[in-house]
């Protein structure tokens, strides 16, 4: 599910179908971060609607997103959106209070007057060209309610490694790297999960390449802390990185195996 930026009749969804690969708990790290970061904004919203865009061949990620969001906002509602009508039909039996499924794409079909406080688009843009990403981001951000959040990124098949970009209506804010630390050899292992806007920029001369280089160096320097735990090593690594890179979080999130960096520090050059 996602969008080729070509002209289509307004009645047709904008996008093309993904492979649809999904697994239970695949997006738990992203969901946990969303609940922590955006929970207060959802509670303040008059209509705390979240869209799981391109949820895939099974509805697990939408079901799990609702469960996670309701821990911080009991009024939260999730709409799963898929461009493949067969996937929507297969998900309909899972509908319940606060959870529904709709046929659509990057136009984000909601009832007239309704705008989402959150759009999560995970593993959706991998099949697109890098030069298509900005237009997709712009389209999705235009659908957000004031103060809304778009989270777009990629993870592996079982949710061990994630990288995502958080955006508001005005554009991108942060890039978050998240991992199950026991499975991580070096932080640059996360490079294979960079979002489409960054994955081809992991080359010398680009900021994201420099960041991952420094990430690995700090990780190596923090090796003695692995005797305590991988978590303690990660926390020490993040503290060292903060001296040279604009991290936006602190030990509370680092303990979860996350590090968030301001977008402008990693944005592609040129």
Secondary structure, 3 states (H helix, E strand, C coil): CCCCCCCCCCCCCCCCCCCCCCCCCCCHHHHHHHHHHHHHHHHHCCCCEEEEECCCCCCHHHHHHHHHHHCCCCCCEEEEEECCHHHHHHHHHHCECCEEEEECCCCCCCCCCCCEEEEEEECCHHHCCHHHHHHHHHHHHHHEEEEEEEEEEEECCCCCEEEEEEEECCEEEEEEEEECHHHCCCHHHHHHHCCHHHHCCCCCCCHHHHHHHHHHHHHHHCHHHHHCCHHHHHHHHHHHHCCCCCECCCHHHHCCCEEEEEHHHHCCCC
